[in-house]
Amino acid sequence: MSPRKSRLVVDLIRGKDAGEALTILKFSRKRKAAGLVSSVLDSAIANAQVKFPNIDVDKLYISSVYVDKAPYLKRYRAAPRGRGVPILKRYCHITVHLGEREEK
């Protein structure tokens, strides 16, 4: 998935509660990017439960989330007159940081 497409989905969930973000991703129109971001968010929630066993999952929110470029996969496609046209398959790294909301 290219970083540009993934950033459109990531911008929808920045700063939201974890449960609300999962619901937004479930009903997003960008299905492939939403599926990838959803799996990363699920993994982050599971990691938080393992590292901090007494954490309340309902209080988790997305403190920061960003998408970085990854190395391209370079391929060539045949073109007319014996030429080759480059194809750059773009990939991305998705990072999610969770925080716990304070009681007021």
C-alpha distance (Angstrom), angle and dihedral (degrees) to the residues before:
residue distance angle dihedral
M1 . . .
S2 3.78 . .
P3 3.81 118.6 .
R4 3.79 92.7 -123.1
K5 3.81 92.8 59.2
S6 3.79 92.9 43.5
R7 3.81 93.1 51.4
L8 3.81 90.3 59.7
V9 3.81 89.9 60.8
V10 3.80 95.7 39.5
D11 3.81 91.1 55.3
L12 3.82 89.2 60.3
I13 3.82 94.6 61.0
R14 3.81 103.6 35.9
G15 3.83 110.2 127.4
K16 3.83 95.6 4.9
D17 3.81 128.2 124.7
A18 3.80 113.6 -90.8
G19 3.82 95.0 -115.4
E20 3.79 92.6 46.4
A21 3.82 90.4 48.7
L22 3.81 91.4 53.3
T23 3.81 89.6 51.9
I24 3.80 91.7 49.7
L25 3.80 90.6 50.4
K26 3.79 92.2 47.9
F27 3.81 92.1 58.2
S28 3.81 97.9 35.8
R29 3.79 118.0 125.6
K30 3.82 92.5 -138.0
R31 3.79 93.0 76.1
K32 3.79 102.2 175.4
A33 3.81 96.2 47.1
A34 3.81 91.4 41.4
G35 3.80 90.6 52.1
L36 3.80 92.4 52.4
V37 3.81 93.8 46.2
S38 3.81 89.8 46.0
S39 3.80 92.0 54.7
V40 3.82 90.8 49.0
L41 3.82 90.2 49.7
D42 3.82 91.5 48.7
S43 3.78 89.2 51.4
A44 3.82 91.8 49.6
I45 3.81 91.2 51.3
A46 3.82 91.4 48.9
N47 3.82 90.9 48.5
A48 3.81 90.4 51.3
Q49 3.81 90.6 52.3
V50 3.81 92.1 50.1
K51 3.81 97.0 44.9
F52 3.82 95.5 41.9
P53 3.85 108.1 29.5
N54 3.83 94.3 -178.6
I55 3.83 94.3 54.4
D56 3.81 118.6 121.4
V57 3.82 108.1 -128.1
D58 3.81 91.9 -157.4
K59 3.83 90.2 63.6
L60 3.81 95.2 52.9
Y61 3.79 118.5 113.2
I62 3.78 134.8 173.9
S63 3.78 105.3 -97.7
S64 3.79 94.4 178.1
V65 3.77 136.6 -4.6
Y66 3.78 127.7 175.8
V67 3.79 141.9 166.3
D68 3.80 123.3 -137.1
K69 3.79 131.0 -171.2
A70 3.79 119.3 -100.4
P71 3.82 126.5 -159.4
Y72 3.80 115.7 -69.6
L73 3.78 123.7 -113.8
K74 3.80 103.9 -131.7
R75 3.79 121.3 -149.8
Y76 3.81 135.4 161.2
R77 3.76 129.1 -136.2
A78 3.78 125.8 -158.4
A79 3.80 114.6 -105.4
P80 3.81 133.2 -175.9
R81 3.82 121.4 -71.4
G82 3.81 94.4 28.2
R83 3.77 96.9 -64.1
G84 3.77 131.2 135.8
V85 3.81 121.9 -137.8
P86 3.81 117.0 -152.2
I87 3.80 119.8 -121.7
L88 3.80 116.9 -160.7
K89 3.80 113.2 -159.5
R90 3.78 104.5 -159.4
Y91 3.80 124.5 -148.7
C92 3.78 134.3 -177.4
H93 3.79 144.0 -153.9
I94 3.83 114.6 -131.1
T95 3.82 117.6 -156.7
V96 3.81 124.4 -170.9
H97 3.83 125.3 -173.4
L98 3.80 118.7 -168.7
G99 3.77 128.7 -157.6
E100 3.78 134.6 -173.1
R101 3.81 119.6 -118.2
E102 3.79 117.1 -125.3
E103 3.80 121.9 -123.9
K104 3.80 112.0 -111.7
